[in-house]
Amino acid sequence: MLWIVGFLLLDLYFNLIPRLITLDVLPWLAYAFGFYAVAHLFARYVLKLKGVTDFGLQLHKGWFKFLMLGFVIGLLNWCVKYLAFYQMGKFEVTGMMETGYIVPMLAQALVGMLLASAMNDVICRGYWLPYFRRNNLMAFYILFTTIVYALDDSWNEGITITNFIFSAVLGISLAYTVVKTGAIWMAIGIHWGANMMYRAMFGFNGQGMWQVNQLQDGVVYEWVSIGITALIFPVVYLLLRNKKPAQAPADLQLKPSTGVAV
């Protein structure tokens, strides 16, 4: 039961606070770092883990490589998606914004999207990693965390069939990287890169690097988005296919979980 309580605590912290309070840059950074403080304290003193590092944030050898590799994958995939939308006539580009607008907007996005992506990945994938390891349930990890991620995404997109499928398709790829690498760095990177491309297009107020006019919308674009997002899985599969699934740290192997089963 403690695991469910912790999940709800972190999920509500992450999703409710920005909806209840308008956060400028500095208050938002305080909110983001506060999330990691709450996660660390709950992990250490309630779940009896080492801390937030047990949520797949260990600085093991190669963590930065996986983070940046994921960033490139996410950025390029979303770039292909927007190019496809452009060719299909979804929007037109009429110009480019001034450098004085672009540089600070992208700098803010670079930091903000990293922290936001990591928070989401901690909640949907990292948080459950020690639980599934301790209870020898890793065979079900991808399925469980994909469902959690798809349902949790309804905070932002609502619950529709296409939104659920999109989140599930992306969630499978993200969870697969966790199983193979034993950490959430590559998943964070994919999230980060995708979100950076989104901000490059639309910024924080609908205005990104380019002046864009939306011309049309429709369900066809949602299915195109799903199809292009699905291309992430064969990419991460090919990159990680020869890597054996990561072993759990010794203190998380086949030990009874704190609290009752989920």
C-alpha positions as semicolon CSV with decimal commas, in nm:
position;residue;x (nm);y (nm);z (nm)
1;M;0,000;0,000;0,000
2;L;0,291;0,236;0,071
3;W;0,401;0,210;-0,293
4;I;0,060;0,325;-0,415
5;V;0,057;0,612;-0,165
6;G;0,401;0,725;-0,282
7;F;0,301;0,707;-0,646
8;L;-0,011;0,915;-0,586
9;L;0,189;1,165;-0,382
10;L;0,445;1,221;-0,657
11;D;0,189;1,214;-0,936
12;L;-0,036;1,471;-0,771
13;Y;0,263;1,689;-0,684
14;F;0,381;1,683;-1,045
15;N;0,044;1,737;-1,211
16;L;-0,163;1,945;-0,970
17;I;0,074;2,220;-0,854
18;P;0,125;2,377;-1,202
19;R;-0,252;2,367;-1,254
20;L;-0,331;2,533;-0,923
21;I;-0,050;2,790;-0,915
22;T;0,096;3,005;-1,192
23;L;0,470;2,943;-1,181
24;D;0,729;3,180;-1,326
25;V;1,082;3,059;-1,398
26;L;1,227;3,064;-1,044
27;P;0,913;2,929;-0,868
28;W;0,898;2,656;-1,133
29;L;1,257;2,556;-1,063
30;A;1,175;2,543;-0,690
31;Y;0,877;2,322;-0,772
32;A;1,096;2,091;-0,984
33;F;1,372;2,052;-0,727
34;G;1,106;2,014;-0,458
35;F;0,976;1,712;-0,649
36;Y;1,313;1,539;-0,628
37;A;1,342;1,625;-0,259
38;V;1,001;1,473;-0,186
39;A;1,083;1,166;-0,397
40;H;1,417;1,117;-0,222
41;L;1,273;1,153;0,129
42;F;0,986;0,917;0,058
43;A;1,218;0,661;-0,101
44;R;1,470;0,674;0,184
45;Y;1,252;0,699;0,493
46;V;0,926;0,531;0,388
47;L;1,023;0,275;0,124
48;K;1,362;0,213;0,292
49;L;1,559;0,255;-0,031
50;K;1,889;0,439;-0,072
51;G;1,702;0,735;-0,211
52;V;1,598;0,875;-0,547
53;T;1,894;0,703;-0,714
54;D;1,713;0,371;-0,673
55;F;1,449;0,507;-0,911
56;G;1,690;0,448;-1,200
57;L;1,893;0,766;-1,153
58;Q;2,224;0,606;-1,061
59;L;2,524;0,781;-1,216
60;H;2,662;0,454;-1,347
61;K;2,916;0,421;-1,625
62;G;2,759;0,533;-1,951
63;W;2,464;0,722;-1,800
64;F;2,543;1,042;-1,990
65;K;2,587;0,853;-2,316
66;F;2,242;0,697;-2,279
67;L;2,090;1,034;-2,186
68;M;2,231;1,207;-2,495
69;L;2,161;0,912;-2,723
70;G;1,799;0,925;-2,613
71;F;1,793;1,303;-2,665
72;V;1,903;1,265;-3,028
73;I;1,647;0,989;-3,092
74;G;1,360;1,191;-2,946
75;L;1,462;1,514;-3,119
76;L;1,500;1,352;-3,461
77;N;1,176;1,154;-3,432
78;W;0,975;1,467;-3,350
79;C;1,158;1,653;-3,626
80;V;1,047;1,388;-3,878
81;K;0,694;1,417;-3,739
82;Y;0,676;1,794;-3,791
83;L;0,830;1,766;-4,137
84;A;0,560;1,514;-4,226
85;F;0,291;1,748;-4,093
86;Y;0,439;2,034;-4,297
87;Q;0,441;1,828;-4,616
88;M;0,081;1,724;-4,550
89;G;-0,024;2,087;-4,520
90;K;-0,105;2,090;-4,151
91;F;0,072;2,423;-4,105
92;E;0,274;2,680;-4,295
93;V;0,589;2,867;-4,192
94;T;0,578;3,239;-4,270
95;G;0,902;3,352;-4,111
96;M;1,148;3,318;-3,826
97;M;1,150;3,490;-3,489
98;E;1,419;3,730;-3,374
99;T;1,737;3,589;-3,220
100;G;1,664;3,782;-2,901
101;Y;1,350;3,574;-2,860
102;I;1,484;3,238;-2,978
103;V;1,797;3,210;-2,761
104;P;1,641;3,266;-2,415
105;M;1,336;3,058;-2,510
106;L;1,552;2,761;-2,614
107;A;1,777;2,801;-2,308
108;Q;1,473;2,792;-2,082
109;A;1,339;2,492;-2,272
110;L;1,671;2,305;-2,252
111;V;1,670;2,313;-1,871
112;G;1,297;2,304;-1,813
113;M;1,227;2,013;-2,048
114;L;1,510;1,808;-1,897
115;L;1,371;1,849;-1,544
116;A;1,010;1,799;-1,652
117;S;1,091;1,491;-1,861
118;A;1,289;1,340;-1,575
119;M;1,003;1,400;-1,330
120;N;0,759;1,220;-1,555
121;D;0,997;0,930;-1,607
122;V;1,060;0,899;-1,234
123;I;0,685;0,875;-1,171
124;C;0,591;0,636;-1,451
125;R;0,902;0,418;-1,480
126;G;1,172;0,490;-1,223
127;Y;0,945;0,475;-0,919
128;W;0,831;0,121;-1,002
129;L;1,174;-0,015;-1,092
130;P;1,284;-0,113;-0,737
131;Y;0,940;-0,259;-0,659
132;F;0,944;-0,490;-0,963
133;R;1,307;-0,582;-0,900
134;R;1,251;-0,668;-0,534
135;N;0,952;-0,885;-0,617
136;N;1,105;-1,057;-0,921
137;L;0,835;-0,912;-1,150
138;M;1,050;-0,759;-1,425
139;A;0,876;-0,978;-1,685
140;F;0,569;-0,756;-1,634
141;Y;0,752;-0,424;-1,603
142;I;0,705;-0,304;-1,960
143;L;0,334;-0,384;-1,966
144;F;0,263;-0,229;-1,626
145;T;0,459;0,092;-1,674
146;T;0,321;0,140;-2,026
147;I;-0,035;0,129;-1,892
148;V;0,058;0,364;-1,607
149;Y;0,218;0,608;-1,852
150;A;-0,074;0,598;-2,096
151;L;-0,326;0,663;-1,817
152;D;-0,111;0,932;-1,655
153;D;-0,080;1,118;-1,986
154;S;-0,454;1,184;-1,969
155;W;-0,367;1,473;-1,737
156;N;-0,240;1,656;-2,045
157;E;-0,427;1,510;-2,342
158;G;-0,747;1,367;-2,199
159;I;-0,860;1,008;-2,248
160;T;-0,923;0,919;-2,612
161;I;-0,840;0,607;-2,809
162;T;-0,573;0,775;-3,020
163;N;-0,411;0,949;-2,723
164;F;-0,400;0,622;-2,529
165;I;-0,247;0,437;-2,826
166;F;0,008;0,713;-2,882
167;S;0,117;0,708;-2,516
168;A;0,128;0,327;-2,513
169;V;0,341;0,314;-2,829
170;L;0,587;0,563;-2,682
171;G;0,570;0,403;-2,338
172;I;0,675;0,062;-2,470
173;S;0,992;0,209;-2,621
174;L;1,074;0,404;-2,305
175;A;1,018;0,106;-2,074
176;Y;1,227;-0,120;-2,301
177;T;1,528;0,110;-2,259
178;V;1,490;0,086;-1,880
179;V;1,486;-0,294;-1,885
180;K;1,794;-0,311;-2,106
181;T;2,001;-0,038;-1,939
182;G;1,880;-0,073;-1,580
183;A;1,822;0,303;-1,551
184;I;1,586;0,570;-1,683
185;W;1,848;0,794;-1,846
186;M;1,776;0,692;-2,204
187;A;1,402;0,724;-2,148
188;I;1,456;1,072;-2,004
189;G;1,670;1,161;-2,306
190;I;1,403;1,053;-2,555
191;H;1,143;1,251;-2,364
192;W;1,376;1,550;-2,340
193;G;1,460;1,554;-2,711
194;A;1,096;1,522;-2,814
195;N;0,991;1,802;-2,579
196;M;1,275;2,025;-2,701
197;M;1,157;1,985;-3,060
198;Y;0,805;2,069;-2,951
199;R;0,925;2,387;-2,778
200;A;1,134;2,478;-3,082
201;M;0,814;2,466;-3,285
202;F;0,565;2,615;-3,040
203;G;0,765;2,762;-2,749
204;F;0,586;2,811;-2,417
205;N;0,309;3,035;-2,550
206;G;0,238;2,887;-2,892
207;Q;0,526;3,070;-3,060
208;G;0,853;2,885;-3,124
209;M;1,153;2,958;-3,343
210;W;0,939;2,994;-3,654
211;Q;0,623;3,190;-3,724
212;V;0,372;2,911;-3,783
213;N;0,013;2,929;-3,904
214;Q;-0,200;2,623;-3,841
215;L;-0,402;2,545;-4,155
216;Q;-0,587;2,226;-4,074
217;D;-0,631;1,954;-3,817
218;G;-0,784;1,609;-3,804
219;V;-0,756;1,255;-3,679
220;V;-0,530;1,161;-3,971
221;Y;-0,250;1,361;-3,811
222;E;-0,296;1,173;-3,484
223;W;-0,246;0,841;-3,665
224;V;0,056;0,977;-3,853
225;S;0,198;1,087;-3,517
226;I;0,143;0,737;-3,377
227;G;0,308;0,576;-3,678
228;I;0,617;0,796;-3,666
229;T;0,645;0,760;-3,287
230;A;0,637;0,381;-3,331
231;L;0,965;0,410;-3,525
232;I;1,144;0,479;-3,197
233;F;1,113;0,116;-3,090
234;P;1,307;-0,046;-3,378
235;V;1,576;0,220;-3,328
236;V;1,623;0,150;-2,956
237;Y;1,590;-0,223;-3,019
238;L;1,872;-0,221;-3,271
239;L;2,089;-0,006;-3,045
240;L;2,033;-0,222;-2,736
241;R;1,969;-0,567;-2,885
242;N;2,311;-0,704;-2,785
243;K;2,297;-0,561;-2,435
244;K;2,189;-0,808;-2,169
245;P;1,906;-0,686;-1,944
246;A;2,063;-0,499;-1,655
247;Q;2,090;-0,677;-1,323
248;A;1,936;-0,524;-1,014
249;P;2,169;-0,392;-0,744
250;A;2,236;-0,654;-0,476
251;D;2,018;-0,477;-0,219
252;L;1,715;-0,492;-0,451
253;Q;1,735;-0,856;-0,551
254;L;1,462;-1,088;-0,426
255;K;1,396;-0,905;-0,103
256;P;1,052;-0,857;0,041
257;S;0,896;-0,528;-0,060
258;T;0,819;-0,250;0,185
259;G;0,441;-0,256;0,228
260;V;0,194;-0,492;0,065
261;A;0,177;-0,571;-0,305
262;V;0,029;-0,316;-0,542
